Amino acid sequence: MKWCCSSPSSAWTTRRSALICALAAVWCVAGALISTGAERAERLEALRRRARSHPLTFIYGLEGSRAPLIAQELSLSAIHVTLSTFTEERMQRARASLRAASEAQLPVIVALPCEAGRLHARAGDAGYAQKAAHDIEAAVSLLRDDRAILAWSTMDYPDEFLRPSSEGLQAFLRAKYVTLGELNRSWGTTLRRWGEISLTDAPQVDAKQPYGVGRAALDTALYRQWEMSELHRIWARAVRAADPTRPLFTGRLRSYRDLLAIPQAYDVIVPALPPAADARSRTAQWLAALSVARRGNHFLALPVLSAARLARADFAPRAELAGLGGAIGLGFEDWSALTLEPSLQRGVAEAARQARDAVTFGHRPEASAAVLLEPYAGGGLYGHLPNTPPDEPAKLLQALAYGSRFGPVDYLAEMDLAHTDLHKYGAILAPLAFCLGPKAQAALVTYVEQGGALAADIGLGLYQTGDWRKLPNKLAPLLGVEHIAQFKQWTSDMTINGHPLFPSLTAGVTIRGTAKQRVFEGWTQLAALGPGARALGVVTVAFEPDAGKPTLPGRPPPTRPLFAGLIVNPVRQGFAVYATHPLWPRWMPGSATWNGFHHDLIARRAVYGILQQQGLLARDVLVSSDGQAVYVLALKSSGTVNVHTRTAKARTYLGAFVLHNQAWRDDAGEPTGDAILSFDAERGRAAEAQPLPLEVRPREGTARSFVSVYGRGMVRFTLAGDGAKLNRVGRHLRLRQGEGSEVWLRLGDGVYRVAPRSRHRVLIEERHQQPVQVTLRADKQGRLELLRRFRLAEVTIQHAPEAAQ
């Protein structure tokens, strides 16, 4: 089994005991996945289906015989029971809660005893692992036959409980490097004993490195991340040994780096980040945590709201935001803070009802871009290395938390790259991606070669090269870097050169900072460009001798330019962008250049987008799709929201007015089937448009459709020909008659059954004309077809009895 972040000299796999190999095999969050195959996929889909009609809503700390009654009063749909310790008294209390929940027909999530007698957990501690596994397996075995139990959960806030140690770090490094000589060669040290390595001193080996980051600091960060990941594996193995079928939730997790540590033995990740200071940042942080928890839909997510820190008015909007972000429910913390606060209780009840009535819970968001997020840079909530450039990746996550006009953004851990269909993303952004193993590198190369766009900055693959002046051999040609000649501190603005791949960026524009702070500041590489690469933006230019050209007598030696800035390199169908400096810390999100750069990256493969959106970043209106249905959420005011979708295939949608245009054609001259969906959006309530098997293709000009009924016994829709307009009459949209045009209709099989050769009665009620009724017979494939001129008509289709023989 290979390491995701192994050093070139590592050869441990053939020279250590099976125990150490097993430890090392799972040392990094980016290591091999626990494969659960089809059973896990079925569990996730079952939870999604349940969430569509019954989102999970519960309050932590609400237990006991009265808990179901209180939960029903608050419109909650589930109970959460915590077995913090495995004792007879705690088991009896849990059973009482389960009996009461069963009588009230409320499902229960049981948090299992993971503390192992309050021992401080160390993933490599065999004593802790044995005790924790015993308690968990015993609890599950005693309770698993209770039908009220929906799912199991593990410990809340494991970062408080986990105790990484110098001894643990030493064991981790022994498993990785095998010999002290290998470690010394990797770190550039002269250590004589493993015992010289400590958790606090190891990162100091890299004190003179840029930002204090080198292999020693990264190994220490990787150990800390491995501890969290392996702790969850210990718990998951114990649960699965006793019950392999029920879903498994994490406990509450309060940092992005912890969300990235969860192995795929879990089904649902529960983000509960501490709230930020101001309301806007608080919501952005909460939404970003929800997206990170989904990890590109490899997991389901159930975010937690801190009831004691929110105003009542904040609750219901969060429910709609959670659903649009792909959540399967909402957790609230906690009951002890709400018992004497009727206003907050009413807020919880409103949010729970909003979640119950929302149309978005359980859907699977399809993102237009992805961020490769690693648990190293940023410190605090983000990574284990606190001295990296400030605000990276924090500023990028905050900017993209609401998504863009093209929909939400996914967040992927390094281990996810090789197991994700990257082709769907217009761009992958990789801020300070220090660790990229062979599989991750290969996935990125394939992604770019097949048409993707990768944007990365300084430090890419640093763990593999061990040198800030080098890029991994597979990635340097991809990024258009022949070699890095200089590396130094630099402070400057950046001037755009212009490039055909970035039409939104105007040549000659300078990206400026403030009088006290330049946009690009810190360590900067000066790179020689490879063939075909060009500088999109220039921070500074230097020169080096050009050994490829002969020196002519009487003339100075030939030179070649070295660039610091943004390098663009086309590669087959795609391209890569490389910043020779930290790209995202000081570049202001929402500025014209920031918007233009990221727009041109993300828009390339976007299949839907908000038309009236000003700029790239979503703010007042959010949009999402699961690949079929389209959802919009107006945050500030009610009104019309227009969304262009490239996946319509000429179909109508239930829930939106649809504009069809025969002039929209691809490069081959074929109709694209694109559509513009017009939503009558209500502020704070998500609207849904579901595609139907009813195609509308105008033979000339445009047509507009609106389906009012689509059921087993009837299809009814309004259809208007060329020139028809949408007007707002009072609070609702209405179609206004146009000049008319010839429109071809085709209705396929679906909820309304169209069996092969079946008969259907079609009633056409054209405005200011006598109704027309025709009977149509479906073809051999089960399709009804009709070609007719329409101005503004209501069309009703129903099953017709078969003619008498």
DASULUR-V811026 format. One record per backbone hydrogen bond with DSSP energy under -1.0 kcal/mol. NH is the residue of the N-H (numbers start at 1). CO is the residue of the C=O. If there is no record, write none. Layout:
nh;co
NH;CO
NH;CO
This chain:
nh;co
10;7
15;12
21;17
22;18
23;19
24;20
25;21
27;24
31;28
40;36
41;37
42;38
43;39
44;40
45;41
46;42
47;43
48;44
49;45
50;46
51;47
52;48
54;50
56;328
58;330
60;332
62;59
63;61
67;64
70;66
71;67
72;68
73;69
74;70
75;72
76;71
77;57
78;57
79;107
81;109
83;111
87;85
91;87
92;88
93;89
94;90
95;91
96;92
97;93
98;94
99;95
100;96
101;97
102;98
103;99
104;100
105;102
106;101
108;148
109;79
110;151
111;81
112;153
119;115
125;122
129;125
130;126
131;127
132;128
133;129
134;130
135;131
136;132
137;133
138;134
139;135
140;136
141;137
142;138
143;139
144;140
146;143
149;146
150;108
151;108
152;247
153;110
154;249
157;252
160;157
162;158
163;121
169;165
170;166
171;167
172;168
173;169
174;170
175;171
176;172
177;173
178;174
179;177
183;179
184;180
185;181
186;182
187;183
188;184
189;184
196;193
197;194
202;198
205;202
206;203
207;204
209;206
212;209
213;210
218;214
219;215
220;216
221;217
222;218
223;219
224;220
225;221
226;222
227;223
228;224
229;225
230;226
231;227
232;228
233;229
234;230
235;231
236;232
237;233
238;234
239;235
240;236
241;237
242;238
243;239
249;152
250;268
253;270
256;381
257;381
259;255
260;256
261;258
266;263
267;248
268;248
269;300
272;253
282;278
283;279
284;280
285;281
286;282
287;283
288;284
289;285
290;286
291;287
292;288
293;289
294;290
295;291
298;294
298;295
299;294
300;267
302;269
304;271
305;331
307;305
307;333
309;306
310;307
314;311
315;312
318;314
319;315
320;316
321;317
322;318
323;319
324;320
325;321
326;323
327;322
328;301
330;56
331;303
332;58
333;305
335;60
337;334
338;335
339;335
341;338
345;341
346;342
347;343
348;344
349;345
350;346
351;347
352;348
353;349
354;350
355;351
356;352
357;353
358;354
362;327
363;360
366;625
368;408
370;427
371;410
372;429
373;412
376;374
382;379
384;375
385;376
392;389
395;391
397;393
398;394
399;395
400;396
403;400
404;407
405;616
407;404
410;369
412;371
416;413
417;414
419;416
422;420
425;422
426;368
428;453
429;370
430;455
434;432
441;437
442;438
443;439
444;440
445;441
446;442
447;443
448;444
449;445
450;446
451;448
452;447
454;575
455;428
456;577
457;430
461;433
462;459
463;434
465;461
466;462
470;467
476;472
479;475
481;476
482;528
483;528
485;526
486;526
488;524
490;522
492;520
494;511
495;538
496;509
497;536
498;536
502;499
505;502
508;496
509;506
511;494
514;517
520;492
522;490
524;488
525;580
526;486
527;563
528;483
530;480
533;530
534;568
536;566
537;566
538;495
539;564
540;564
542;562
544;560
546;558
549;546
555;552
560;544
562;542
563;527
564;540
566;537
567;578
568;534
569;576
571;574
573;449
574;571
575;452
576;569
577;454
578;567
579;456
580;565
591;588
595;591
596;592
597;593
598;594
599;595
600;596
601;597
602;598
603;599
609;644
610;405
611;642
618;403
622;633
624;631
626;629
630;689
631;624
632;687
633;622
635;620
639;681
641;679
643;677
644;609
645;675
646;607
650;673
651;648
652;694
654;690
657;678
658;705
659;676
660;703
662;701
664;661
666;670
669;666
672;664
675;645
676;659
677;643
678;657
679;641
681;639
681;679
684;634
685;682
687;632
689;630
690;654
692;652
695;746
696;650
697;744
699;742
703;660
704;720
705;658
706;718
708;716
709;716
711;714
715;797
716;709
717;795
718;706
719;793
720;704
721;791
724;721
725;736
727;734
729;732
732;729
734;727
736;725
739;722
740;722
741;790
743;788
744;697
745;786
746;695
747;784
748;693
750;752
757;779
758;755
760;776
761;798
762;774
763;796
764;772
765;794
767;792
769;766
772;764
774;762
776;760
778;758
779;783
782;779
784;747
786;745
788;743
790;741
793;719
794;765
795;717
796;763
797;715
798;761
800;759
